[in-house]
Amino acid sequence: MNNDYHHFKFTPSVWLVPSFLLIVIWAVFLFERSFNIDLTSHGIFPRAFSGLQGLAFSPFLHGDLNHIANNSLPLFILTTALIYFYRDVSLKVLFYGILLSGLITWVIGRESFHIGASGLIYVLVSFIFFKGMMTKYYRLMALSLTVVMLYGGMIWYVFPEVDKQISWEGHLAGLVTGFFFAIRFKTPDYKESIRYEWEKPDFNPEDDMFMKHFDENGNFVNTPEPEEEIAEIPTLGPNYIYHFKEATEDN
């Protein structure tokens, strides 16, 4: 059985967890709009004790429809990829990612309320990219490159002055957090999924056809291949013998 089936197995949590996150985010947003309530004050407010509540609440708060719409699809896709490919550490990345990226934002952020799920999105992008490259496993490296192609442009929004309306501090905090988790959280040795014949413990070089072409010192030996018997091809009807006859003007 391919070990990939054990590492990468589709379970209901692959879509239930990201769906639950989106339901909560949109429920909070619709609650604010329906009752004309502004919960922005529950976001992260740097270096204020009361602003620490935002570590838990800020990912579920959004300023307007455009804000929540831009975060919804990336959050769903990246969370799905995280749980499918990194199931064993996925909940740790999500839970601690929200807290640690929020804490870093609380330390380095401007004195303003920081809200939105974009910090968590940067955690996911960073973790999936760096972890995939660190594993050196072809499937996870392909996932890393896919994430770069889809969301590589997000890197510009970790710098100040690019857009003063966004929390570049939250984005930078998410990027750093994801990189730290990629180093900190251990994952299975995915490379064991591919094992060549010569890697197996019961491998005997003398039984390998390729190794028979080399002596004990590693020198190439031209070993003749065993001759195969050529079966006679039965003929149907009388045997004909053809002779070559040069063409003349008469024929």
MOTANOR-V704085 format. One record per backbone hydrogen bond with DSSP energy under -0.5 kcal/mol. CO is the residue of the C=O (numbers start at 1). NH is the residue of the N-H. Records with the same first field share a line. If there is no record, write none. Layout:
CO: NH, NH
This chain:
2: 5
3: 6, 7
4: 8
7: 9
11: 14
12: 15, 16
13: 17
15: 19
16: 20
17: 21
18: 22
19: 23
20: 24
21: 25
22: 26
23: 27
24: 28
25: 29
26: 30
27: 31
28: 32
29: 33
30: 34
31: 35
32: 37
37: 39
39: 42
40: 43
43: 54
44: 114
45: 48
48: 51
49: 52
50: 53
51: 54
52: 55
53: 56, 57
54: 58
57: 60
58: 61, 116
64: 68
65: 69
66: 70
67: 71
68: 72
69: 73
71: 75
72: 76
73: 77
74: 78
75: 79
76: 80
77: 81
78: 82
79: 83
80: 84
81: 85
82: 86
86: 89, 90
87: 90, 91
89: 93
90: 94
91: 95
92: 96, 97
93: 97
94: 98
95: 99
96: 100
97: 101
98: 102
99: 103
100: 104
101: 105
102: 106
103: 107
104: 108
105: 109
106: 47
110: 46, 112
112: 46
113: 115
114: 44
116: 119
117: 121
118: 122
119: 123
120: 124
121: 125
122: 126
123: 127
124: 128
125: 129
126: 130
127: 131
128: 132
129: 133
130: 134
131: 135
132: 136, 137
137: 141
138: 142
139: 143
140: 144
141: 145
142: 146
143: 147
144: 148
145: 149
146: 150
147: 151
148: 152
151: 154
152: 155
153: 156
154: 157
155: 158
156: 159
159: 162
163: 166
166: 168
167: 171
168: 172
169: 173
170: 174
171: 175
172: 176
173: 177
174: 178
175: 179
176: 180
177: 181
178: 182
179: 183
180: 184
181: 185
188: 190
189: 192
190: 193
191: 194
193: 195
196: 199, 200
197: 200
200: 203
203: 205
204: 207
205: 208
207: 209
208: 212
210: 213
211: 214
213: 221
215: 218
219: 215
221: 223
222: 224
229: 231
232: 234
235: 237
240: 242
